[in-house]
Amino acid sequence: MEIKNMKHFDDALIREIIPTINFYGIVFIVNRQDVLVGIISGGDLRRAFINKINLDNEVNEIMNKKFISGTKKTSKEKLNNKAKELGYQSTIPLLDKKGKIVAIYKSTKRKKEKFDIEQNFLYSTPNENIFQVMKKIDISGEGISIVIKENKLFGIITDKNIRDAISQGISLNEPISKIVNKKPFVIHDKKTKEEIIKELKNCPIKGNIKIPVLDKNKKVIDIINAEKFKDEILILDNNKTKSVLITGGAGYLGSILARKLLGRGHKVRILDNLLYGNDSIKNLKNNPNFEFVKGDLKHIDVVAKAATGINAVVHLAGIVGDPACSISPKYTIEQNFLSTVNIANICKYNQINRFIFASSCSVYGHGNKILNENSKLNPVSLYARDKINSENGIMNLANDNFSPTIMRMGTLYGWSFRPRFDLVLNILTALAIRKGEFSIFGGDQWRPMLHVADAADAYVLAIEASTKKVGKQIFNIGSNDQNFKILDIGKIVNKIIPSKMNVDGKDFDKRDYRVNFDKISNVLKYKSSHSIEDGIKEIRDAMGSNFDYTNAKYNNFKFLKLKEDSFAENIK
């Protein structure tokens, strides 16, 4: 969890904390010295509504000053027992000696699995007002009210529904019918456990939710707590065809990944601003399992809409490559870091458990040893720093219902539906073909090489693997036998395409790293299928005699530089 986003100052207004409660279920109130002074839960906020406290009052009027806390040395058993004893607050702050929050612990206090279906306070009618129903929810303690009309289910109301209504200015005197969810997720009786689990898997909301069970007459006969089926749902999830959102899906890697996923029966939705055009995905439009959304990552509403109905997200979009990122650091940070954290937050909020982030082995920067996922990071560029910041931001969001996977890719090469000639192997090959010569600068720098189609295969494996294997994990993507010095890459190009190779001993590129790829090989049985010789021949054959590799749209840096003036509002 991202602690800083869960905190508000003690002079904040009550209405200001409502979105935070909706997202996290709890708010930590701190003073100006960042010392924790109180906690406000969803129940605390509900009781403030019931007592008709002015939402423009300060939060210290409703905050709970007798909260559970611990330190990093407090045992899990002690924290869990304290939470069970008091019966509330499953999110426990861990404090330092000054009273500042340094970490958060989620207690495992047992959730109620059986409901008293006969209790009157569990039910409401459409004509009751929001205030009356809110009081019933508070008394029942279930966080939900079943709305009944003519002895049949009319809909359901949750704490969040009410908080959203109040934050939108809807009066507590309005009838509950104005905000009721008339199409809640329900389960019908006579279902086997296996059938119930399958239906729960299709529920758009995950986690500790309560779901009505109906008889054939639509009468509520039970309420199921979905949390008790979490493990079975997880297993089912890992074997199901998925609806995958690919941000940047019209790009170099995304256009290949989309086709691989469609070929395996998955549904694919691409979100892309088509900065480099739509040639790469034109022929996908007639595929019934393909959908395209044009939009920019900076527009949260567009991203949220694109994520609707999705159960896996592959985030590829961003400004790619050190030179391209150097054009406008401000724009790069916005696109590569801030947008990434926003997308991850949206996925977590919408209970999209499977989030796969395209990172880079460039985070290792420079190292004398062979580097693995636990090696020290040493970024030497803005691009790499943004990748590290994004990784940290994503992993800080991880919990039981959000299991991100970080993919640190080697240096890509090979032909694609959106070709690129700002990649070392691709440009050396093109120069050798068209000009008969190319230059190597330095040459002793190591690079882990990875064919773009092999990279796509790794993403397919991560999407289809159990989240127990890939959730909250970082993988280097590549193969141990494709760590090459730049000079050796040049020699291989020269061997396949006879040409003049010029070597300039000056090293203009500080990046120099060899990478170990044992983890993905052992965990996902991943193995690269292409060699750099394959990549060189592939580019040679695809280019033919007419392809213009110098076109700026095939080079991220040249294209963004060319469009710099027209993108002035965004790039400066």
NUTILUM-655138 format. One line per field, with one value per residue (C-alpha): x, y, z. Coordinates in Angstrom, 3 decimals. Each point is the difference from the previous one (the first is absolute). Last residue first. Example, Ala and Ser with C-alpha at 12.3 -4.5 7.8 and 13.67 -1.06 7.14 Angstrom:
xx = c(13.670, -1.370)
yy = c(-1.060, -3.440)
zz = c(7.140, 0.660)
END
This chain:
xx = c(7.484, -1.133, -3.750, -0.739, 2.919, -1.197, -0.027, 3.450, 1.528, -1.429, 3.344, 1.722, -2.687, 0.468, 3.786, 0.152, -2.558, 1.477, -2.281, -2.311, 3.011, 0.269, 3.655, -0.903, -1.516, -1.092, 0.473, 2.750, -1.040, -0.401, -1.757, 2.754, 2.836, -1.955, -0.655, 3.609, 1.274, -2.546, 0.783, 3.711, -0.988, -1.444, -3.706, -1.934, 0.664, -0.858, -2.460, -0.682, -2.136, 1.742, 3.368, 0.552, -1.457, 2.416, 3.093, 0.215, 3.337, 0.979, 3.140, 0.210, 1.637, -1.907, 2.298, -0.442, 2.331, 2.971, 2.801, 1.837, -1.648, -0.292, -0.988, -1.532, -0.028, -2.547, -0.701, -3.527, 0.070, 3.582, -0.252, -3.132, 1.816, 3.011, -2.225, -1.625, 3.476, 0.927, -3.158, 1.042, -2.541, -2.192, -2.174, 1.015, -1.542, -3.459, -2.458, -2.576, 1.153, -2.934, -1.401, -2.748, -3.039, -2.167, 1.882, -0.131, -2.977, -1.602, -0.177, 1.349, -2.056, 0.873, 3.627, 0.424, -1.545, 2.349, 3.015, -1.214, -0.144, 3.654, 0.839, -1.730, 2.060, 3.262, 2.044, 3.623, 1.770, 2.500, 3.664, 2.047, 3.406, -0.913, 0.963, -1.965, -0.665, -0.467, -1.792, 0.778, -1.597, -2.411, -3.354, 0.571, 2.704, -1.886, -3.192, 1.808, 1.712, -3.373, -1.811, 2.728, 0.348, -3.618, -1.034, -1.211, -3.434, -2.610, -3.708, -1.280, 3.287, 3.448, 2.768, 1.797, -0.680, 2.605, -0.825, -3.330, -0.669, -3.548, -1.677, -3.077, -2.816, -2.201, -2.941, -2.665, 2.180, 2.068, 2.378, -0.217, 3.588, 1.089, -1.396, 1.668, 3.298, -0.035, -0.974, 2.852, 2.405, -1.309, 0.146, 3.631, 0.776, -1.487, 1.631, 3.385, 2.918, -1.995, 1.949, -2.241, 1.595, -0.516, -3.048, -1.466, 3.326, 3.207, 3.153, 2.826, 1.759, -3.086, -1.403, -3.583, -1.884, -3.286, 0.885, -1.321, -3.361, -3.541, -3.222, -2.579, -2.422, -3.165, -2.108, -2.377, -2.362, -2.019, -1.302, 1.857, 3.150, -0.210, -0.619, 2.937, 2.256, -1.106, 0.742, 3.405, 0.880, -1.269, 2.234, 3.097, 0.384, -2.375, 0.343, 3.682, 0.636, -1.943, 2.120, 3.248, -0.724, 2.224, 2.127, -2.613, 0.374, 3.784, -0.295, -2.561, -3.755, -2.522, -2.947, -2.475, 0.810, -2.394, -1.435, -3.338, -1.963, -3.624, -1.700, -3.704, 0.692, 3.714, -0.566, -2.498, 2.488, 2.725, -2.230, -1.124, 3.617, 1.057, 3.807, 0.163, -1.185, -2.832, -1.147, -1.805, 0.245, -1.820, 0.943, -1.855, -2.260, 3.066, -0.975, 2.082, 3.200, 1.189, 0.595, 2.093, 3.547, -1.064, -1.618, 2.301, 3.122, -1.770, -2.911, -1.265, -0.271, -2.333, -0.260, -2.693, 0.690, -2.191, 1.916, -0.310, 3.678, 0.307, -1.483, 2.764, 2.739, -1.491, -0.136, 3.566, 1.313, -1.665, 0.980, 3.739, 0.672, -3.072, -3.726, -0.569, 1.261, -2.242, -1.009, -3.294, -0.559, -3.305, 0.993, -0.752, -0.078, 2.501, 1.683, -3.284, -1.275, 2.892, -0.563, -3.717, 0.766, 2.376, -2.433, -3.072, -0.316, 0.429, -3.211, -2.141, -3.270, -3.409, -2.996, -3.659, -0.715, -3.211, 0.331, -2.846, 2.408, 2.037, 2.568, 3.476, 1.146, 3.738, 2.138, 3.419, 3.384, 2.089, -1.010, -2.442, -0.904, -1.427, 0.916, 2.171, -2.919, -2.052, 2.710, 0.324, -3.760, 0.016, 2.767, -1.835, -3.108, -2.871, -3.564, -0.238, 0.561, 2.964, -0.181, 2.090, -2.036, -2.151, -2.265, 2.840, -1.946, 0.753, -3.384, -1.927, 1.432, -2.461, 1.532, 0.089, 3.748, 0.353, 2.190, 2.990, 2.324, 2.080, -3.207, -0.826, 3.528, -0.073, -3.348, 1.129, 3.217, -1.894, -1.915, -3.517, -1.588, -2.760, -3.697, 0.152, -3.483, -2.575, -2.033, 3.033, 3.147, 3.235, 2.735, 2.229, 3.779, 2.924, -0.814, 0.019, -3.735, -0.415, 2.108, -1.651, -3.401, 1.034, 1.108, -3.338, -1.872, 2.271, -0.281, -3.775, -2.355, -2.189, 2.004, -0.400, 2.749, 1.384, 2.931, -1.478, -2.759, 2.314, -1.158, 3.050, 2.258, 3.191, 2.640, 3.583, 1.045, 3.553, 2.808, 2.669, 2.832, 1.485, 1.314, 3.210, 1.127, 3.472, 2.009, -2.812, 1.356, -0.438, 3.439, 1.342, -1.088, -3.527, -1.650, -3.510, -2.635, -2.538, -2.505, -1.677, -2.853, -0.921, 1.861, 1.203, 0.458, 2.201, 2.061, 0.431, 1.157, 2.561, 1.348, 0.247, 1.725, 2.713, 0.817, 3.581, -1.055, -2.042, -3.633, -3.284, -3.644, -2.034, -1.370, -0.013, -2.844, -0.634, -3.393, 0.636, 3.686, -1.196, -0.802, -3.551, -1.088, -1.828, -2.348, -0.819, -3.390, 0.372, -0.721, 2.581, 2.611, -0.975, 0.751, 3.382, 0.988, -1.190, 2.080, 3.013, 1.607, 3.303, 1.674, 3.082, 2.745, 3.063, 0.791, 1.364, -2.953, -2.372, -1.128, -3.374, 0.184, -2.971, -1.730, -2.000, 2.779, -1.827, -3.340, 1.660, 2.435, -2.840, -1.866, 2.997, -0.658, -3.628, 1.167, 2.141, 3.742, 1.385, 1.432, 2.064, -0.912, 1.820, -0.919, 1.801, 3.284, -0.298, 0.011, -1.145)
yy = c(21.168, -3.274, 0.308, 3.589, 0.002, -3.114, 1.793, 1.408, -3.296, -2.032, -0.475, -0.653, -2.513, -1.782, 0.068, -1.364, -2.762, -1.209, -1.856, 2.997, 2.055, -1.802, -1.036, -3.709, 0.674, -3.430, -0.339, -2.567, -2.774, 1.208, -3.164, -2.360, 1.972, 0.512, -3.749, -0.838, 2.268, -1.311, -3.640, 0.705, 1.685, -3.346, -0.746, -2.536, 1.316, -2.403, 0.451, -2.890, 2.411, -0.257, -1.486, 1.894, 3.188, -0.224, -1.084, 3.183, 1.430, 3.390, 1.597, 3.774, 3.052, 3.235, 3.033, 0.602, 2.447, -2.363, 1.376, -2.870, 0.709, -3.214, 0.120, -3.163, -0.214, -2.392, -3.682, -0.695, -3.242, 0.378, 3.765, -0.362, -2.601, 2.305, 2.909, -2.091, -0.930, 3.680, 0.704, -2.672, -2.782, -1.659, -2.294, -3.348, 0.851, 0.485, 2.885, 1.481, 0.857, -0.722, 1.900, -1.565, 1.291, -2.603, -2.255, -3.471, 0.293, 2.072, -3.269, 0.361, 1.061, 3.695, -0.632, -2.585, 2.354, 2.748, -2.257, -0.875, 3.714, 0.363, -2.926, 1.837, 3.134, -1.938, 0.557, 1.111, 0.463, 2.789, 0.295, 3.102, -0.736, 1.554, 3.591, 1.521, -2.425, 1.463, -1.339, -0.801, -1.254, 2.889, -1.752, -3.506, 0.725, 3.062, -2.032, -2.730, 2.491, 1.709, -3.196, -1.347, 3.234, 1.080, 3.375, -1.670, -1.086, -1.889, 0.201, -3.395, -1.281, -1.109, -0.870, 1.469, 0.785, 0.844, -2.170, 0.214, 0.540, -1.347, 1.029, -1.953, 1.524, -1.916, 2.149, -1.825, -1.345, 3.198, 1.905, 3.801, 0.575, -2.325, 2.386, 3.114, -1.817, -1.310, 3.445, 1.666, -2.570, 0.456, 3.781, -0.258, -2.178, 2.475, 2.921, -1.619, -1.597, -2.295, -2.125, -2.634, -2.385, -3.642, -1.919, -0.647, -1.291, 1.634, -1.554, 2.001, 3.176, 2.175, 3.029, 1.042, -2.746, 1.829, -0.447, -3.545, 1.524, 0.236, -0.982, -0.330, -2.879, 0.528, -3.040, 0.700, 2.411, 0.915, 3.263, 2.068, -2.058, 0.499, 3.738, 0.275, -1.829, 2.358, 3.057, -1.381, -0.514, 3.428, 1.655, -1.949, -0.365, 2.600, 2.773, -0.694, 0.094, 3.237, 1.712, -1.502, 1.372, -1.088, -2.254, -2.761, -0.584, -0.383, -2.474, -2.297, -0.399, 2.727, -1.836, -2.800, -3.628, -0.646, -3.493, -0.140, -3.107, -0.472, 2.608, 0.842, 3.724, 0.796, 2.204, 2.067, 0.569, 0.921, 2.534, 1.515, 0.252, 2.109, 0.026, -3.393, 1.430, -1.451, -2.095, -3.141, -3.104, -3.303, -3.491, -3.242, 0.343, 0.390, 2.436, 2.846, -2.050, 0.885, 3.614, -0.763, 0.919, 2.603, 2.077, 3.022, 0.835, 2.095, -2.407, 1.120, -3.631, -2.163, -3.489, -2.483, -3.689, -3.036, -3.224, -2.993, -0.899, 1.710, 3.147, -0.026, -0.453, 2.713, 2.526, -0.847, 0.815, 3.428, 0.660, -0.492, 2.700, 2.103, -0.211, -1.548, 3.044, -1.040, -3.621, -0.934, -3.737, -1.838, -3.434, -3.599, -1.834, -2.380, 2.340, 1.494, -3.396, -0.391, 3.495, -0.640, -3.122, 1.945, 2.885, -2.136, 1.180, 3.619, -0.146, 0.387, -1.575, 1.310, -2.301, -0.504, 3.205, -0.452, 0.069, -2.528, -2.751, 0.517, 2.767, 0.170, 3.538, 0.806, 1.565, 1.280, -0.538, 0.040, 0.283, 2.110, -0.828, -3.406, -2.534, -1.974, -0.080, -1.813, -2.622, -0.433, -0.447, -2.654, -1.927, 0.211, -1.419, 2.314, -0.716, 3.635, 2.952, 2.323, 3.773, 2.877, 3.124, 1.424, 2.451, 1.712, 2.452, 3.718, 1.604, -2.978, 0.879, 2.856, 3.476, 1.385, -0.540, 2.621, -0.688, 2.348, -2.189, -0.783, -1.192, -2.355, -1.425, -0.603, -1.766, -2.300, -0.691, -1.130, -2.448, -0.073, -2.980, -0.535, -0.764, -3.574, -1.413, 0.112, 2.668, 2.282, -0.799, 1.962, -2.063, 2.282, -0.341, 0.864, -3.017, 1.779, -0.517, 3.204, 2.180, -1.397, 0.742, 3.572, 0.516, -1.322, 2.648, 2.817, -1.071, 0.182, -2.936, -0.274, -2.765, -2.323, -1.085, -3.234, -0.999, 1.805, -2.570, -2.855, -3.214, -0.551, -0.124, -0.269, -2.684, 0.571, 2.791, 1.068, -1.373, 2.463, -0.346, 3.425, 2.117, 1.673, 3.454, 1.507, 2.996, 2.055, 2.745, -0.225, 1.370, -3.401, -1.525, -1.143, -3.008, 0.834, -2.760, -0.657, -2.510, 2.734, -1.559, -2.802, 1.281, -3.434, -1.248, 2.986, -0.436, -3.698, 0.710, 2.560, -2.341, -2.914, 2.143, 0.813, 3.625, 0.828, 2.145, 2.016, -0.179, 1.815, -0.464, 3.182, 1.904, 3.481, -0.844, 2.963, 1.703, 3.588, -0.177, -0.197, 3.707, 1.132, 0.614, -3.318, 1.333, -2.789, -1.517, -2.580, -2.691, 1.477, 0.038, -3.583, -0.962, 1.720, -1.947, -3.216, 0.657, 0.458, 3.164, -0.218, 2.401, 1.921, -1.498, 2.263, 1.662, 3.121, 1.938, -2.362, -3.351, -1.621, -3.462, -0.793, -3.371, -1.956, 0.468, 1.339, 1.114, 1.289, 2.021, 1.422, 1.028, 1.728, 3.468, -0.001, -0.179, 3.109, -0.201, 1.628, -3.259, -0.500, -2.849, -3.279, -2.957, 1.339, 0.230, -3.612, -1.498, -3.528)
zz = c(-23.021, -1.556, 0.367, -1.033, -2.408, -1.836, -3.356, 0.722, 1.118, -2.863, -1.742, 3.325, 0.913, -3.326, 0.065, 3.556, -0.509, -3.293, -2.411, -0.395, -1.095, -3.336, -0.307, -0.329, -3.398, -1.280, -3.758, -0.557, 2.348, 3.563, 1.189, -1.222, 1.587, 3.214, 0.327, -0.868, 2.783, 2.510, -0.726, 0.514, 3.282, 1.039, 0.318, 2.076, 3.506, 2.810, 2.840, 2.350, 2.048, 3.384, -0.982, -3.260, 1.441, 2.931, -1.941, -2.088, 1.175, -1.416, -1.364, 0.260, -1.562, -0.440, -0.050, -3.728, -1.726, 0.059, -2.135, -1.668, -3.348, -2.010, -3.675, -1.469, -3.804, -1.445, -0.625, 1.276, 2.005, 1.247, 0.457, 2.110, 2.131, 0.366, 1.017, 2.715, 1.209, 0.266, 2.005, 2.503, 0.250, 2.642, -2.108, 1.509, 3.370, -1.466, 0.201, 2.341, 3.533, 2.271, 2.979, 2.106, 1.901, -1.790, -2.408, 1.514, 2.355, -2.757, -1.906, -3.517, -3.024, 0.026, 0.955, -2.757, -2.558, 1.172, -0.518, -3.499, -0.853, 1.007, -2.264, -2.854, 0.746, -0.120, 3.148, 0.403, 3.346, -0.692, 0.991, -0.792, -1.535, -3.333, 0.583, -2.845, -2.863, -3.469, -3.070, -3.621, -3.207, -0.099, -0.453, 1.332, 2.584, 1.177, 0.431, 1.950, 2.299, 0.516, 0.964, 2.279, 1.981, 0.261, -1.449, -3.175, 1.153, -2.006, 0.901, -1.199, 1.370, -1.138, 2.440, 2.999, 3.627, 2.623, 3.041, 1.729, 3.680, 0.413, 3.279, 1.084, 2.024, 2.439, 1.054, 2.016, 2.817, 0.074, -2.279, -0.187, 1.151, -2.810, -2.608, 1.384, 0.418, -3.564, -1.293, 1.864, -1.425, -3.549, 0.375, 1.073, -3.031, -2.480, 1.809, -0.596, 1.861, 2.282, 2.508, 1.539, 2.479, -0.880, 1.199, -3.458, -1.291, -1.197, -1.438, 1.548, -1.117, 0.118, -1.739, -0.486, 1.833, -0.719, -3.684, 0.399, -0.839, 1.320, -1.716, 2.760, 0.353, 2.050, 0.935, 2.871, -1.691, 3.112, -1.485, 2.607, -0.565, -3.748, 0.385, 2.395, -2.466, -2.769, 2.138, 0.994, -3.655, -1.030, 2.592, -1.005, -3.761, -1.416, 2.571, 0.602, -3.748, -0.456, 2.649, -1.309, -3.484, -2.876, 2.242, 0.111, -3.740, 0.363, 2.928, -1.599, 0.210, 0.834, 1.508, -0.571, 0.791, 2.891, -0.297, 1.800, 0.967, 1.074, -2.200, 0.111, 0.310, -0.383, -3.075, 1.979, 2.808, -2.500, -1.742, 3.306, 1.155, -2.973, 0.218, -1.689, -3.299, -2.013, -2.916, 1.070, -2.178, 0.358, -1.128, 0.705, -3.050, -2.278, -2.751, 1.453, 0.172, -3.512, 0.888, 3.101, -1.043, -2.561, 2.754, 0.159, 2.013, 2.630, -0.151, 3.438, 1.076, 2.081, -1.475, 1.002, -0.427, 0.590, 0.510, -2.320, -0.347, -3.378, 1.492, 2.620, -2.613, -2.195, 2.835, 1.052, -3.477, -0.183, 3.605, -0.530, -2.612, 0.704, -0.657, 3.430, 1.873, 2.861, -0.400, 1.659, 0.264, 0.264, 1.195, -0.839, 3.294, 1.543, 2.495, 1.073, 1.075, 2.428, 1.375, 0.417, 2.045, 2.250, 0.529, 0.785, 3.618, -1.133, -2.054, 3.110, -1.046, 1.041, 0.321, -0.898, -1.877, -1.972, -3.757, -0.409, -1.106, 3.158, 0.319, 1.588, 0.761, -0.315, 2.717, -1.019, 1.645, -3.163, -3.618, -1.995, -3.612, 1.049, -2.659, 2.430, 2.411, -2.622, -0.467, 3.769, 0.330, -2.717, 1.767, 3.319, -1.650, -0.819, 1.079, 1.057, -2.303, 0.414, -0.223, -1.382, 0.421, -2.770, 1.775, 1.853, 2.131, -0.343, -0.653, 1.390, 3.414, 0.200, 0.389, 3.537, 0.284, -2.729, -3.033, -0.090, -2.059, 3.110, 1.651, -2.852, -0.107, 3.746, -0.327, -2.789, 1.935, 3.081, -2.148, -1.420, -1.728, -2.545, -0.420, 1.310, 0.342, 2.815, -1.781, -0.011, 1.987, 0.354, 1.648, 2.079, 0.145, 2.273, 2.180, 3.365, 0.370, 2.020, -2.306, -3.106, 1.528, 0.792, -3.612, -1.182, 1.975, -1.219, -3.629, 0.074, 0.116, -3.089, -1.679, 3.007, 2.375, 1.407, 2.206, 3.007, 0.154, 0.965, -1.650, -2.186, 3.022, -2.025, 0.059, -1.149, 2.350, -0.674, 2.122, 1.042, -2.465, 0.598, -2.856, 1.148, -1.094, 0.077, 1.224, 1.511, 2.251, 3.762, 0.838, 1.028, -3.315, -0.730, -1.624, -1.162, 0.165, -2.738, 1.427, 2.014, 1.953, 2.378, 3.043, 1.071, -3.550, -0.894, 3.154, -0.718, -3.554, 1.168, 2.675, -2.415, -2.621, 2.523, 0.793, -1.040, -2.961, 2.465, 1.008, -0.297, 0.921, 0.292, 2.942, -1.600, -2.368, -2.281, -0.066, 1.102, -0.943, -3.605, -0.208, -0.667, -3.581, -0.041, 2.677, 2.425, -0.664, 2.787, -2.586, -2.367, 2.751, 0.804, -3.598, 0.172, 3.088, -1.647, -3.103, 2.235, 1.371, 1.862, 2.403, 1.089, -2.191, -0.006, -3.344, 1.752, -1.433, 1.780, -1.343, -0.679, -1.573, -2.225, -0.458, -2.565, -2.572, -3.063, 1.405, 3.168, -2.128, -2.100, 3.199, 1.621, -1.407, 1.161, 3.607, -0.349, 0.591, 3.168, 1.336, -3.149, -2.319, -0.603, -2.201, -3.075, 1.936, 1.090, -3.498, 0.751)
END
